[in-house]
Amino acid sequence: MLKEYRTITKVAGPLIFTEKTDAVGYADLVQIKLSDGSIKMGQVLDTSEDIVVVQVFEGTRGIDRKNTWVKFLGDTIKLNVSKNMLGRILSGAGKPIDGGPEVIPEKKLDITGAAINPYSRKSPAEFIQTGISTIDACNTLVRGQKLPIFSGSGLPHNEIALQIARQAKVPGKEQAFAVIFAAMGITNEEAQYFMKDFEQTGALQRAVVFLNLASDPASERLITPRMALTAAEYLAFEHDMHVLVILTDLTNYCESLREIGAAREEIPGRRGYPGYMYTDLATIYERAGMIHGKNGSITQIPILTMMGDDITHPIPDLTGYITEGQIVLSRELHRKNIYPPIDILPSLSRLMNAGIGPTKTREDHKQVSDQLYANYAEGRDLRGLVAIVGEEALSDKDKKLLKFADEFEKRFVRQGKHEDRDIKGTLGIGWDLMRMMPKKDLIRIKPEFKDKYYDK
């Protein structure tokens, strides 16, 4: 029989501290009964001989030390999972908020998941087409990869996330594909925008949406990505679906980590964030991948906003260590009214070479990407030189490279929010741009590819 305790000694932020309990397990579920009879739920965050620390999901308002009962349920947080979750909009705690019924579970799964044995992991090798040229051609997303988007305050990362959610597919293969979209710490306005877009575009039919609002407790924000990844693992490894998980915004998640760390009076690490933030983020990111013997896969696109556009801030810095590249949004391109404002020069996909080539995209893909990078980088550098010496002082080749950089941004980077370019169309635009340069100057492309595509 479960015991109830009325031994709360302290309430701090989203935490309560209880003493004189029997043995309590880490991450156990907790039921908190208030003096007015209402019930709140929580989770054991820390346990020792003297004190048990509980984070309360619904916030600690109304909890008093004398008249509140605490019951440890001896179980961990579980999510009701079912294939019927597709098309549903849930709260950050996994409760329906779309007016529909409760999810009838086929299974109840622990949201912490199970670590994938490294030996069982399969190497990512299949191209995912997002329909966005700067990603598909230059920073290719591969099935099973974790590829974050580094954004800044006010940049259109949410619009890019929704566009990827609508358009992502593996071309030429009719396979079960699902999107898990988890938003953390968003405003009501953003939540309405997400729900409206998913419903109007029909993307909701193949998606499960988890929405944690800014007004929701910080402790709920910590379980939202784990809820989303638990649903993804179920669909991928139980129903052989290929799942794209979009997590936005990981910065809000880390702020909640810092808030709860401060309430626990922990010794802070860099910029006040907990010293274990690297490990905590890794428990999220490392749930992407594929497993030998299973047909499904989980691909992750975490999105985070960089404080002051600082890529050395602890959150993007640690994320870069754990993930396989990054897509970086540019404030300069955004000021030019270019959407999506993806800057290819600091962006990187470490698994790109595994997902492109003759049988996956096209034989010239890698060399087209290299040449576009080289020409755009040189053209960008020349803008600084022109500001000093003027365009008249440039050679003919430099003038062409300068023009190339402008046209690259206008024709290759810029596209509509509902424009879904296939990889052949994207590479075609790349060749159109490269025809601005003499054939002999395309030194990163093999002669046979120049003969095949340049003179078309």
N, C-alpha and C positions, 0 to 999 in steps of 0.2 A: 504493500500500500504506500502511495506517495505521501510524503509529509509536507505540511505547509509551515512556513516560517514567518514570524513577525519580528525579524531581527535586523531590519534595515538601519544602518548607522549613518548613511550619507547619500545624498542625491546630488549629482554633479553633471550638468549638461544632459546628455542622453543616457547617462549611466546611473545605476544604483549599486550600492555596496552593502552586501549582506554578510553577517557573521554567524558563527556557531551552527554551521550546517553539517550534514553528513557528507560522505564522499560524493563529489559532483564532477561530471565529465566536462572537458573543454568542448565548447560549441553546442552544449545541450540546450534544448528548448526550455523556456521558462514561462510560466503563467503568472501574471501579476494581477491580483484582485484588489481594486481600490475600495475605499470606505463607502462609496456610493453604489457598490455592487458591480461596476463596470470592469471589464477584463481587458488587459493589455498583454501583448506577447513580447518576449525578449529572448536573448541568447547569451549563454555564458561566454564572456570575453577573457576572463582570467580566473584562475582558481588556485588557492593556496590553503595552508592549514587553518588560517584564521579568517580570511576574507574571500568571498566570491564576488567578482565584478560582473554585472549584467548590463548589456546594452539593450535599451527598450526601443522597439521598432516604431511605436506610435508616439514617442516622445514622453517625457517624464512629468508633464503638466498634470496636476491633481494628485500626484503621489506624495503621501506624507509618511514620516518614519514610524509613527505609532500605530496607524490603523490600516496599513497595507500588508496583504498576505502574499508571500512568494512561494510558488510551488515549482520544483524542478521535475520536468516530465521524463527525463532519462532517454530522450530521443533527439535527433538532430533535425534541422530544417529540411523539409522535403518538398519537392515540386510535383504536383499532379501533371503527368505527361500523357499525351494522346496524339494521334495523328490528326484528330479533330481540332487541335490547337491552331492549325493553319487557318488564317483569316480572322484571328481573334486579336483584340487589343486588351492588354492586361496592365495592371499597375506594376510598380517596381517590386512589389512583394508577390506577384503572380496571381492577383485577384482580378476577375473580369471588370473592366470599366467601360465596355462597349454596349452595355444594356442586355447582353446575352446571358445565358445560364452559366453556372459553374462548369469548369472543364471536368468531364467524367473521365477519371483516370484509367488508363490501361496499365500504368505503373506509377509508383511513387519513388522518386529518385532523390538521393542526397545531393544538395546543390554544390557541395565542395568537389564533387566528381571524383574520378579515380585517375591517378597519374598513368600516362601511357609509357609502357616499357620502351626505352630507346631502341632496343633490338627489334621491337614489333613495329616501329614507325616505318612508313613507306616514304621514299623521297618524292617530294612534289615535282610534277613533270607535265601538267596539262594546262594549257593557256585558257584563261578566263577573259572573255571580251567584255569590257565595261561600256564600250561605245564612246569613250572619251579618248581622243587621239593621243594626248600627252602621256596618258597612262599606258594605253595599249601598245604604242609604238616605242616609247622611250623608257618606260618604267613598268614593264609588263607584270600583271598580277597572275600568279600561278596557283592552281588549285592546291589547297593545303597550306598556303603561305599565310604569314601575318605581316601585313603591310600597312603601317599607320599613316595617317594624314596629319601633318604638323601645320596648324593654322594659327591665326591671330584673332584678337577681338575684332568683331565687325566684318570679318571675311566670310564668304559664302560657303563654309564647310558643310552646313546642313543641307543646302541645295545640292551640293556635289554628292553627299551621302544618299540623298533621295534619288538622284539621277542614277547612281550606281545600283541602288536597290531595284529600280525599275528595269534597267537595261542589262544587268549582268547575265551572261550565258556562256556556255561552251559551244562555239559554232560547229555545226555539222553533227551534233550529238543530241538526240532527244532523250534526255535523262531527267529523272526527278530532281528538280532544283528548288530550294527554299531559301528565304531570307529571314534571318532573325535580326530585328532592329531594336536595340536597347538604348534609350535616352535617359541620362542621369542629370538631375538638377536643372531641368529645363523650365522655362516659364510656361504659364497657362497658354499664352499666345503661341509659343513655339509648339506646344502639344497639339493645339487645334490645327496648326499649319501641317504638322506631320500627319495627323489623322485624316484631314481633308485630302491631302495629296495621295495618300495610300488608297483611299476609297475611290477618288475620282479617276485615278489612272488604272485601277484594277490590280495594282501590285499587291493589295492586301490579300488576294486569293491565295497567294503562295508565301505569305509572310506571317510571322508572329511578332507582335509589337509589344515591348515592355516600356512603359512610361513612368519615370520617377520625377515628380515635379520639384521645383525649388522650395515649395512650401512643405514638402514631405520631410520627415525626420532624416538627419544625416545617416543614422544607422541603417535605414532602409536602402540608402544609396550604395552601401557596401555589399548588399546581397543582390542588387539588380543585375550586374553583369554575370554573376554566378547563376542566377535564375535563367538568364538568356542562354548561357553556355550549356546548362543542363538540358534545356529544350533542344539545343543544337545537337548535342551528343546523342540524344534519344533518336532524333530524326535521321542522323547520319549513320549511326552504328546499329540501330535496331530496324530501320526502314530503308537503308541503303540510299539515302538522299544525299545530294551534294548541297551543303549549307553554307551560305555566306552570312557571317555575323558582323554587323556594323554596331560599334559601341561609341556613343557620343554623349557626354564629353568626359574623357578620362581625367581632365583637370579637376572637374567637380568631384569626381570620385576621390582623388588624392587630397582635396581640401577636406573632405569628410574624414579621411584617415587622420589628417593632422588635427582636426577638431576633437576627435575621440582620443587621440594620443595626448592632447593637452588636458582633457578631462580626467585622464588616468594619471596625470602628472608624470608622464614619461620624460626621460631626458631627450630633448629634440636633436635631430641630425641636421643636415644641410637645410638652411632657410626654414627651420622649424618643422620640417617633415620628419616622420618617424624613421629611425635607422633601418627598419625592416621593410621600407617601401619597395625596394628592389625585389625582395622575395615575394611580397604581396602582389606586385604587378606581374611577376613571373607566373604565379598561380593562375592568373587570368590568361595571359598571352600563350602560355605553353599548352593550353587546351585546344589549340588549333592543330591540324595535321590529318594524316591518313594512317590507317593501320593495315598491315598485311592480313589478307583473308577477309577484309571487310570492303564492300564496294563503295560505301559513303565517304564523305570528306568534310572537314570543317576549315573554312578559309576566314580569316579575320581582317577587318579593316577598323582598327581603333582610331578614333579622332580625338585630338587634344589641342587646346588653345594654349599657345606659348605666352607666358606673362611678359608683356613689353616686347613681344616678338623675339624673345631671347632663346635661341636654340640650345644654349648651355644651361638653361634652367633645369633643376633636378628632374622634373617630370619627363620632358622630351629627351634629356640626357640618358636617363635610366631606360626609357622605352627603346632608344636607339641601340642599347646594348643587347636587349632581349629579342627584338624583332629583326626581320630580314629586309631592312631598307626603310625608306620613308618617302612620302609625297609631300613636298613643301609648297605651301601657298605663298604668293608674293603680294605684298601690299602695293608695290609699284605697278604691277599689272592690273590690280584691282582699281587703282586710281585712273588708269587708262581706260577703264570700263571694259576690260577684257574678262570674259567668263569662259571657262573656269580659270582663275588666275594661278595656274600651276607653273611654277618655275622649274624647268627640267634640270638646270645646272646643279643645284644642291640636292636634287631628288635622286633616288637610287632604288633599284629592285635587285637584291642580291641573287634572287633565283630566276631572273629573267632568262638567262641562257638555257636553263633547263626546260623552259616552256615555249620556246620559239624554234623555228626551223622549217624545213621543207614539208614535213608531214603535219605540222601543228599550225603554223601561220603561213610563211612563205620563205623561200630560200634566201631572199635578199634582205630580210627583216633586220638582222643584226647590223649589217653594213650600212643600210639606210639610216638606222638609229645613230650609229657612230658618226656618220657624215653630217647629219642634222645637228648633233651635239657640237661637233667641231666648228661648223660654219656659224652657228648661233653664238657660240662662246666668243669667237673672233669678232663677230659683228657687234656684240655687246661691249667688248673691250674698246672697239674703235669709237663708240659714242663718247667715251671719256676723252679720247684724243681729239675728236672734232671740237669739243668744248674749248680746247686750248688753242689748236692751230687752225681750225676751220676746215670745212670739207674740201676746199680747193687744193689743200696741200696733200690730199690722199692720192694714192695710185689708183688706176682703173680697177684693179682687183679689190682694193680696200673699199672703194665706193660700192662695188657689187655686194661685198660682204655686209656693209652697212645697210644697204637696201634689203638684203636677205633677212637680217635680224628683224626689221620692221614688218616685212611680209610674213615671216614665220609666226610672229605674234598675232597678226591680223587674220591669217588664213588657216594656220595649223593649230595654234593654241586656242583661239576664239572659236566657240561653237555655241549653238543654242542649248537651252536647258532641257529641251526635249529632242535634241538632235542625236540620233543613235547611229554613229558611223561604224561600219564594219571594218575589219583590219585591212582588207584590200583597198577600200576607199581611203583609209588613213595613209597607207603606204603610197597610194596614187597622189595624194596631196603632197607628200614628201618629195616624190620625184618631180612634180610640177615646180616646186620651190628650187630643187637642185638644178633644174634647167636654166635658172638665172645665172649659174656659174658655167664657165667653159668646161667641157667634158674632161680635159686634162687636169683640171684642178680638183676633181673628185677623187682624191688619192686614197680614200678609205674604202673604195668600192672596186671589186674585181672587174676587169675588162669585159668578161662575158655578161655580167649584170648590166653594165653600161650599154653594151650592144643591144641587150634584150629590152631594157626599159627606158633608157635616156632618149632614144630616137623615136619613141612611140608617138 
